[in-house]
Amino acid sequence: MTSMVADLAVYTVVHQPRRLKLPAQPIPRGATPKEIAHCLFDERMNERYFRKVAQYSYYPAAQMFLDLVRKGMKLSIGFSLSFVRQATTWDPALLDLFRELVAHENVELIGVEPYHSFLFLLDMPAFVTWMQDMATNLESIFGKRPVITDTTEMCMSASLYDALDVAGFRGALMDGRPWVMGWRESTHLYRNGDDGPYALPIEAKRVRRSGRKGFEGQEPRTNSPYLLTRHVELSDDVGYRFSNRGWEGYPLYASTYADWIANTWGDMLLLGWDFETFGEHHRQDSGIFDFMRALPGELKQRGVNTYTASQIIDRQQEHTNYLPLPVFPTTWAGSGGMEFFLGNEAQKTILQLMGEVYGMAQLTGNDELIDLAIWLTQSDNLHLIQWYGKSGPEAEVSAYFTPNEWWGLGPDRVIHEQQQVYINALKAMQPYIPTRLLRQPERKNSRRKEPIIERMPELNYVARHA
């Protein structure tokens, strides 16, 4: 029987985008994939932002969470491979600190969409393969294989759910928006799968792709994936409002917050935050670290215990409820719909260009170019221009994340130059179409065959044909 919440899961996700180079750089005709990448992405800017966030957030927050889990707090944490790539390149010691955190028995590794991309909007079968490969890659990096997943920006829809089911995940995280939940509360465990018998029999054929590892070929699971729905209000009280002096709840004390959690009606509760909440979105002098260090003790006094996402499923699976999912994805960004990423004409144009570049890369059959095309589908490239033609809190959030270096171009030119990046990428990939290659004289310059970038073996993460 439902009562006040006693089971709490805390989830946080670590991500850094691979930002575009603006103004758009011309790409020489016949450029190698490595040269194309150099023209598309501003790695100098990426390093500057990475080191800034590492100083103010990643190091102090990782140490804070390490101290907390050693004292008994349970934590679920996810990493984009976009972040891992940058940490491997610029700060291996930081990656080792996160490895130490993930290795603790009180920490569960969540499988995050690797590049924080919107690949699922363009190619769902490739997305399934992408997510399976992500689990293998994270296991090689952190030593734990994720069985619970978080898609880009916590997106979820009926088709996304089915894709994650095909990929073999035990559960997934999603945002508990009221327009999705309806009369339901986000403080219960849900599933969406229809596992009952059908009026007409449907023949089942197991398809097993050769050479594939991961979830394929496994025994059928008893249940479709479980859904843990993020509690929007309580999560955002910390994620967005904690340092807002104009908020009626300011200043928020750990004792007050623990009271709110303990007095919430339901079976369980999921809190979800960006890792950068701690030290970047809310600076250290806001009291955010002191707040978090005091929270577990306050929760315990009120009979609330923390668990990992998988432990919540173990404890609550006998009380699972059915949750219908929308056709159009819900997300934890903005007001909870895809309009945060596709709400203005500039964003819609970029999504079209993402599709054009991805389609061209697929035509070439070149794994390095396909990899570049998926990098270009990062949701951040739509997030960073959400402000165009708009005003209000959501536009302010988007403008906050837009690189300072871009503002010197002016709003209209930012949009123009961003579009030009995609157009340049599209043209640079055209010579790699097999029929064009056959019509070209043999290239004598061996440097054309050099690989895209020198990656560590654990990051040799390229898109493969389904």
Sequence and secondary structure as in RCSB ss.txt:
>XXXX:A:sequence
MTSMVADLAVYTVVHQPRRLKLPAQPIPRGATPKEIAHCLFDERMNERYFRKVAQYSYYPAAQMFLDLVRKGMKL
SIGFSLSFVRQATTWDPALLDLFRELVAHENVELIGVEPYHSFLFLLDMPAFVTWMQDMATNLESIFGKRPVITD
TTEMCMSASLYDALDVAGFRGALMDGRPWVMGWRESTHLYRNGDDGPYALPIEAKRVRRSGRKGFEGQEPRTNSP
YLLTRHVELSDDVGYRFSNRGWEGYPLYASTYADWIANTWGDMLLLGWDFETFGEHHRQDSGIFDFMRALPGELK
QRGVNTYTASQIIDRQQEHTNYLPLPVFPTTWAGSGGMEFFLGNEAQKTILQLMGEVYGMAQLTGNDELIDLAIW
LTQSDNLHLIQWYGKSGPEAEVSAYFTPNEWWGLGPDRVIHEQQQVYINALKAMQPYIPTRLLRQPERKNSRRKE
PIIERMPELNYVARHA
>XXXX:A:secstr
  EE  EEEEEEEE     B SS     TT  HHHHHHHHB HHHHHHHHHHHIIIIIHHHHHHHHHHHHTT  E
EEEE HHHHHHHHHH HHHHHHHHHHHHSTTEEEEEE TT B GGGT HHHHHHHHHHHHHHHHHHHS    EEE
 GGG B HHHHHHHHHHT SEEEEE  HHHHTT  SSSEEE    S  SS         TT  SSTT    SS  
EEEEE HHHHHHHHTTTT TTSTT S  HHHHHHHHHTSEESEEEEEEEGGGBTTTB GGGTHHHHHHHHHHHHH
HTT EEE HHHHHHHHGGG EE    SS B SSTTSBTHHHHSSHHHHHHHHHHHHHHHHHHHHT HHHHHHHHH
TTBTHHHHTTTTTT  SHHHHHHHHHS HHHHTT HHHHHHHHHHHHHHHHHHHGGGSHHHHHHS     GGGG 
 S    GGG       
